[in-house]
Amino acid sequence: MSEPAKPKGPGIGDKVRGGDFEFTVKGMKCGISRVGNDFLNKKAQGTFCRVGVTVKNVTKSAHTFHADGSVSAQDSSGREYEADGEAGIYGNSDGQGFLDEINPGNSVTANVYFDVPKGTKLKTITLDAGLFTFAEDAVVTL
C-alpha cells in the first residue's frame, strides 16, 4: 500500500488569507545580482529572489501593508529569509508594497526581494497575519 498523498498547501496563483489581507503570489525569479538602475541600485550579497505578490484588503477599514517585516521566505533546510526592504524600493517603480495604506476592497501588487546564498531554492513564502491578530499566517508553497 502506498502512503496517501499529503494535502498540498496553496501555491502560486492561489488566494490565501492572512489577517486583514488576502495574498496572491504571482511568481518567483531567482538569480538576480542587482536591482535598480545605473545610479540607484542594490547589489545582492548572494543573489536576489524576486517574488511578485498582490495584497488585497478584505476588511471594512483601511490597513497599512509593509512587505519588509511581514513577508518572509523559507528554503527546504528550514532557513528563513527576511525581505530586503532597500532592494524592494529599487525594484518597484513607485515604491509599492512599502507602507501602503490600502482601503477596503483595494489591492496593491509589489515585488518582494530576498537576498539568499547562490543556489538556494526557496520552498515557501510566509505572509505574516500581524502582531495584533489571532489570525493564522498565510503560507504559500513555491
N, C-alpha and C positions, 0 to 999 in steps of 0.2 A: 504494500500500500504506500502510495506517495503521500507526502505531507500536504495538507490543504494550503493553497496559496495564501500568504498573509495579505490582508486588505491593503491596497496601495493608497497612500495619502494623496492629497491634492497635488497636482503638478502644474507645469507651465500652461497658462491659459485658463486655469480653474479659478473661480472666485472663492476666496476664503475670508472669514470674518475674524477680525482681531480687535476687540474693544469697540471703539467708536467708528472704526473704518472697515471697509471691505477692500481687500487687496487682490490684485491680479498680477502675477509675474508674467511679463510678456516674452522674455527671452534672456539668454545669457551669452556673453562672448568673453573668452579669456585670452591671455597673451598680448595684452595692450601694455606697451612700455611707458607711454606718456599720454596725458590728456591735456587739452587746451590748444592754444595756438603758439606761434613762434615766440611771442613776447610774454604771455601769461600762461604758465603751464605747471604741471606737477609730474615729476618723474617717479615711477614706482621703485620701491626698494627691491621688490621681486618682480612681479607682473600684476597688472590690474585685471580683475574680472569685473565686467560691466553687467549689471542686472537691471533690466527695464521693468519698472513697476508702475501700476496705476492704483491710486488710492482714492476711494470714494467715501465721503462722509454719509453714513447710513443712520444718523440720529436726527433729532429735531432741532439741534442748535449748532452753531459754528464751533469747530475744534481746530487746534493747531497740529499740523503734522510736521515732524522733523526727522528726516531719514537717518541723519547722523545721530545714533543713540537709540533708535527704535528698530533698525533693521540690522541683522547680523547673518553671517553665513557659517556653515559648518562643513568640514570635509569628512571623508569616510573614517578617518582616525579619531574623530571626535574633537578635533581642534576647532576653536571658534574664532571668527574674524569679525572685527567691527568695521562698519562703513567708514570710508575715508572722506571726511567732510570737505577737505580742500579740493580733492580730485572731483568731488561732486559739483562743486562750484564751477570749476573749469570745464567739466564735462556735460553741463546743461546750459543751453543757450541763454536762458533768463533766470537761472538760479532756482528752478522749480524743485520741489522736494525738500527745501530747507526753510523751515519756519513759515510754511504756507498756512494761512488761515483759510480753511475750507468750509464753506457754508453747506447746510443740509442739502443732500442730493447732488452736490457738485463733486468733481473729481480732478485730480492732478496726476499727470504722468511724468515720471522722472527716471533718470539713470542713477543708480547707486553703484559706487565703486568699492571694491575690496582689494587691498594690496596683499597678495599672497605669494609664497615661495613659488618659483618657476616649477611647472609640472604638477601643481596642486589641482585636484579635481574636486570642485565643490559638490556636495551631495544635497544639502538642504539650505533653504533661506528661512529665517525666523523673523516674523513681524511682531514686535512686542505690543501687546494689548495696552500697556501703560501701567504706571505705578498705582494709580488710583482707581483700579477696577478689579473685579473678581473674574473678569472675562479671561478665557484661555488665549494664549499666544497663538498666532496662525503660523503653521509650518508648511512649507511647500517643498516637495521633492523635485530636484532638477534632473 
